Amino acid sequence: MPAYKHLYLHVPFCGRRCSYCDFSIAVRRVVPAAEYVDAIAAELAVRHGDGQIGPLDTIYLGGGTPTKLGIPGLARLADVLRPLTSDMSEGSQLTIEANPEDLASSVSFAEDLHELGYRRLSVGVQSFDQKVLDWMHRGHDAKTVRKAFHNLWAAGITEISLDLIFALPDHLKRNWSADLKQALELKPFHISLYGLTIEPHTPLGRWQARGDVDAAPEERYAAEYLEAVATLTEAGYEHYEVSNFALPGFRSRHNSAYWRRVPYLGLGPSAHSFDGVERRWNERAYVAWRDRLLKGEDPVEGTELLTPDQVAAEEVYLGLRTSDGLLAVEADQRLFAQWEAVAWAEMVDGRIRLTAEGLLRLDALAAALTADRSR
């Protein structure tokens, strides 16, 4: 068993479900924070009582909305995790996701997060356009986003990541350029971009099934992505992964571990873990995950032992999605020459790096290169 150095905790609670959300969430008016933390403690005891965790380099609380646990719940969670975090150095990265409306309520909330060790916040902004935010079922407006950033800065939290969603349906008439401009005015250290996907079991999926909404055309998806790449890189951000941009020195170390195929541990409903050869994932629904732990059971829902072919395919795909690129082998030369000719890829220090145009075709290019290597 590996000594896990990266820990992800899925906190499923939300005040509402966003129109596009297909994540494992639990909408609760009153969040059962103590119950959730007790279940996390039980999961650690059931599956990881052998000490094969740490010293941790990163902890990431995602969701859902982890800040819905409140400061008492987060403090209790910190107590449960303390045996795993005692060796975390000052250089370790502790990240929590949050919504603007929770952060805008008071500076003291941000100060309490800082006191608990959170130096990196990932804020789900998505847009600054009110009609877009209402359509998404978001609970904030542009003024709330600016107040949230002000409170974080006042609390001494400056390493802030901001999420934006692009390629929205045509009828919204969203001004993507304006959203990028307003995001840059806040000077976040990190920006993540997500092209909207319509999943069937979401409010958005039901709207599409009724014929009320259509996905953005591929041409606009590509145009907005390329505009964002040009705008953010010109502003000094490193485009270090297909969807992620960071000022120098502020990449997400936690997510980068996934892209390097480093072992990581996941706790909570729907959380995934990887030990280098096998993936496993937990029960998706909060209640099912909790109830199995209350019975003293392992809440695993499924596992996958990776074959050599799957490992090879993952290495190609993950290498091509980052700015580090993929170490080229002789079998790659034919395809690389074709990609280079149409400005989809470049060779840097013996590694194939996709351009922004190439990243738009990531899935197809990775599949083609994997097939060539397997011949």
SVG drawing of the C-alpha trace seen along z (x, -y; Angstrom):
<svg xmlns="http://www.w3.org/2000/svg" viewBox="-41 -45 56 50">
<polyline fill="none" stroke="black" stroke-width="0.4" points="0.0,0.0 1.3,-3.5 1.6,-6.3 -1.0,-8.7 0.2,-12.3 -2.9,-13.8 -6.3,-13.7 -9.7,-14.8 -12.8,-15.1 -16.2,-15.4 -18.6,-17.5 -22.0,-17.1 -24.1,-19.8 -25.6,-22.6 -28.4,-25.2 -29.8,-24.5 -28.9,-22.5 -27.5,-24.6 -29.2,-24.0 -26.2,-22.3 -25.0,-20.3 -24.5,-16.6 -22.3,-16.2 -23.1,-14.1 -24.8,-16.7 -27.3,-16.7 -29.6,-19.8 -30.2,-20.5 -31.8,-23.5 -30.0,-22.4 -26.6,-20.8 -25.8,-17.7 -22.2,-18.7 -21.5,-16.6 -23.1,-13.5 -20.9,-14.1 -17.7,-14.5 -18.5,-11.4 -18.9,-9.4 -15.6,-10.7 -14.0,-9.5 -15.7,-6.1 -14.5,-5.8 -10.9,-6.5 -11.2,-3.8 -12.8,-1.2 -10.5,-1.6 -7.3,-3.3 -6.5,-2.3 -3.1,-1.0 -1.4,-4.4 -0.8,-4.4 -1.6,-8.1 0.8,-11.0 2.7,-13.0 0.2,-14.9 1.3,-17.4 -2.3,-18.6 -5.8,-18.4 -8.7,-19.5 -12.3,-20.0 -14.7,-19.9 -18.4,-19.5 -21.1,-20.4 -20.2,-23.4 -17.7,-22.5 -18.1,-25.9 -21.7,-24.8 -20.2,-22.8 -19.8,-26.1 -16.7,-26.9 -17.7,-24.6 -18.1,-21.7 -14.8,-22.5 -13.1,-22.8 -14.4,-19.3 -13.2,-18.0 -9.8,-19.4 -9.7,-17.5 -10.5,-14.3 -7.8,-14.9 -5.2,-16.2 -3.3,-12.8 -2.9,-13.0 -1.9,-16.7 0.5,-17.0 3.4,-16.6 2.1,-19.0 4.7,-21.7 4.1,-25.4 4.5,-24.6 1.6,-22.2 -1.5,-23.2 -4.9,-23.2 -7.8,-24.2 -11.5,-24.6 -14.2,-25.3 -16.7,-28.1 -19.6,-30.1 -19.4,-33.9 -22.5,-34.4 -21.0,-32.4 -17.7,-34.4 -19.4,-37.8 -21.3,-37.5 -18.5,-38.7 -14.7,-39.1 -14.8,-37.0 -15.9,-33.9 -12.8,-34.3 -10.6,-35.0 -11.8,-31.7 -11.0,-29.8 -7.5,-31.3 -7.2,-30.3 -8.1,-26.7 -5.3,-26.7 -7.1,-27.4 -4.7,-29.5 -6.2,-28.6 -9.9,-29.2 -11.6,-28.1 -14.6,-30.4 -17.5,-29.3 -18.2,-32.5 -19.3,-31.1 -20.4,-34.5 -20.9,-38.1 -24.0,-38.5 -27.2,-38.5 -29.5,-36.9 -26.9,-34.1 -26.6,-33.6 -30.4,-33.4 -30.6,-30.9 -27.9,-28.8 -29.7,-29.0 -26.7,-30.6 -27.2,-32.4 -24.9,-35.4 -24.5,-38.5 -21.4,-40.4 -21.4,-42.7 -21.4,-39.6 -18.3,-38.3 -16.4,-41.5 -17.4,-41.6 -16.3,-38.0 -12.8,-38.8 -12.6,-41.9 -13.3,-39.8 -10.7,-37.1 -8.1,-39.7 -8.9,-41.4 -8.4,-38.0 -5.0,-37.5 -6.2,-34.9 -4.8,-36.0 -4.4,-32.7 -7.8,-32.7 -9.0,-30.6 -12.0,-31.6 -14.2,-29.4 -16.0,-30.5 -18.3,-28.6 -18.3,-29.3 -20.3,-28.1 -23.7,-28.9 -26.9,-28.6 -27.4,-31.3 -30.6,-32.7 -28.8,-34.0 -26.7,-36.4 -23.9,-36.2 -21.0,-38.6 -18.0,-36.3 -15.5,-39.1 -17.1,-41.1 -16.9,-38.2 -13.2,-37.6 -12.6,-41.3 -14.4,-41.4 -12.6,-38.2 -9.2,-39.8 -10.1,-42.9 -10.2,-40.8 -6.7,-39.6 -7.2,-36.0 -4.0,-33.9 -5.8,-31.0 -8.6,-30.7 -10.4,-27.5 -12.7,-27.4 -15.4,-24.9 -17.3,-24.5 -20.9,-23.8 -22.0,-20.2 -25.7,-19.2 -26.2,-16.1 -29.5,-14.3 -30.3,-14.0 -30.1,-17.8 -32.6,-20.6 -30.7,-21.7 -31.0,-18.2 -34.7,-18.3 -35.0,-21.7 -33.2,-20.4 -35.4,-17.2 -38.4,-19.5 -36.9,-21.5 -36.5,-24.7 -32.8,-25.0 -30.0,-23.9 -26.3,-23.5 -24.0,-26.2 -22.8,-25.5 -19.3,-24.0 -18.0,-27.1 -18.8,-29.3 -17.5,-26.8 -14.1,-26.9 -14.2,-30.7 -14.8,-31.4 -12.2,-28.9 -9.6,-30.5 -10.5,-34.0 -10.0,-33.0 -6.6,-31.4 -5.5,-34.6 -6.8,-37.0 -5.5,-35.1 -2.1,-34.4 -1.7,-38.0 -2.5,-38.9 0.4,-36.8 -1.4,-33.5 0.3,-30.2 -2.0,-27.9 -0.7,-24.8 -3.7,-22.4 -6.5,-22.3 -8.9,-24.1 -6.6,-25.8 -4.6,-29.0 -2.3,-30.3 0.0,-33.1 3.6,-31.8 4.0,-29.7 0.3,-29.3 -0.7,-26.1 -3.1,-23.7 -0.7,-21.1 -3.6,-18.9 -5.1,-18.6 -1.6,-18.3 -1.2,-15.1 -4.1,-13.6 -2.6,-14.5 0.7,-12.8 -1.1,-9.6 0.2,-10.0 -1.7,-8.0 -4.5,-9.9 -7.1,-9.1 -10.7,-10.2 -13.2,-10.3 -16.9,-11.1 -19.8,-10.2 -18.8,-9.6 -15.1,-10.2 -12.5,-8.4 -9.2,-7.0 -6.2,-5.7 -3.3,-3.6 -1.3,-3.5 -2.9,-0.3 -6.5,-0.3 -9.2,-2.9 -12.1,-2.8 -15.1,-5.0 -17.6,-5.4 -21.4,-5.2 -22.6,-8.3 -25.6,-9.2 -24.9,-10.8 -27.5,-8.8 -26.3,-5.4 -22.7,-6.4 -23.5,-7.4 -25.7,-4.4 -23.1,-1.9 -20.6,-3.5 -23.0,-3.5 -23.1,0.3 -19.3,0.5 -19.2,1.3 -16.7,0.1 -18.8,-2.4 -17.1,-1.4 -19.4,-1.2 -17.0,0.0 -13.3,0.7 -11.3,0.9 -8.0,2.7 -6.2,0.9 -4.7,3.0 -1.4,2.1 -3.3,0.8 -5.5,-1.4 -2.4,-2.7 -0.7,-3.5 -3.9,-5.3 -4.1,-7.4 -0.4,-8.4 -1.0,-9.7 -4.2,-11.5 -2.9,-13.1 0.4,-14.0 -1.2,-15.8 -3.7,-17.8 -0.9,-19.6 1.7,-22.2 4.4,-19.7 3.4,-17.7 4.0,-14.0 7.5,-12.5 7.7,-11.6 8.7,-8.2 9.6,-7.2 6.1,-5.9 4.7,-9.4 6.5,-11.0 3.9,-10.4 1.0,-11.9 3.1,-14.7 4.2,-15.8 0.5,-16.1 -0.4,-18.0 2.5,-20.4 1.6,-21.2 -1.8,-22.5 -0.5,-24.1 -2.2,-21.7 1.1,-20.7 4.7,-21.6 7.8,-19.8 9.5,-21.2 12.6,-19.4 11.5,-16.1 7.9,-16.4 4.7,-16.9 2.8,-19.9 -0.7,-20.7 -1.5,-24.2 -4.8,-25.8 -6.2,-24.6 -4.9,-21.1 -6.5,-21.1 -9.9,-21.7 -9.3,-18.3 -7.7,-16.6 -9.9,-13.5 -9.5,-12.7 -5.8,-13.4 -5.1,-11.3 -7.1,-8.4 -5.2,-8.5 -1.8,-8.7 -2.7,-5.8 -3.8,-3.7 -0.5,-4.5 1.6,-3.5 -0.2,-0.2 0.5,1.0"/>
</svg>
